[in-house]
Amino acid sequence: MLDSESKDPNIALALSLLPLLNAPNSDELAYISSFGQIYNEKPFKAFILSALKAYWLIDYEKSKKNNKIKDRNRSLWWLFGLTLYGSIDAYVDAHLDKFPNEKVFKNKINEQQGE
């Protein structure tokens, strides 16, 4: 059952990538929040992803200051992976929003059994 208030997967994806496209300076990384999860009304998932990204961003900055290239690169890979995961997850969650929920299935089953 599709309704007009279904989430748009393209908007969810764009919102997940928005902070990356909006970096204030090419030498710095912006704080990467999880707007795609917020758009999909998944605040707990948004909080967890934002906390993990913040941790790895702080680790990146520390490694960069201490010239620890291996640690810096590991932090960047984690940030990339979390951003990729968050973007794909937001896109899929928006698609799943269009699926009928459990209540709709139960109503259809009850209707079929009543016939």
Protein Blocks (a to p, Z undefined) as FASTA:
>chain_A
ZZfkbccfklmmmmmmmmmmmcfbfkbccddddfklmmnopaklmmmmmmmmmmmmmmmm
mmmmnopaklmmmmmmmmmmmmmmmmmmmmmmmmmmmpccfklmmmmmmmmmmZZ
